[in-house]
């Protein structure tokens, strides 16, 4: 466990709590913020994403303590790669995936950040 004062993940909150982002850039930013929160939580657990790791390599070495978040983390990783490295449109379903991620993320973060 990590204290709130030392936690990196505590700095992140659900970007959808401020309302639904608009346009590709807004959605891409919400995805990036969510992905950064995931990486920060792994770092809080002592297993940060290494600089040389791709998002897919990171998810393959996913911390065991985050196993309850694996499905949502896989989906988020795919969205992150798509939003950062392609020009493909982000579908409206992207927001549903982000909602599912944050619903799974928050309880797990509460287990590790006190």
WOSULZI-V268941 format. One record per backbone hydrogen bond with DSSP energy under -0.5 kcal/mol. NH is the residue of the N-H (numbers start at 1). CO is the residue of the C=O. Records with the same first field share a line. If there is no record, write none. Layout:
# WOSULZI-V268941
NH->CO ; CO
This chain:
# WOSULZI-V268941
2->112
6->3
7->3
11->8
12->9
17->14
18->15
19->16
26->22
27->23
28->24
29->25
30->26
31->27
32->28
33->29
34->30
35->31
36->32
37->33
38->34
39->35
40->36
41->37
42->38
43->39
44->40
45->41
46->43
47->42
53->50
58->54
59->55
60->56
61->57 ; 58
62->59
66->63
67->64
69->66
70->67
73->69
74->70
75->71
76->72
77->73
78->74
79->75
80->76
81->77
82->78
83->79
84->80
85->81
86->82
91->89
94->91
95->92
96->92
97->93
98->94
99->95
100->96
101->97
102->98
103->99
104->100
105->101
106->102
107->103
108->104
109->105
110->106
111->107
112->108 ; 109
113->109
114->2 ; 112
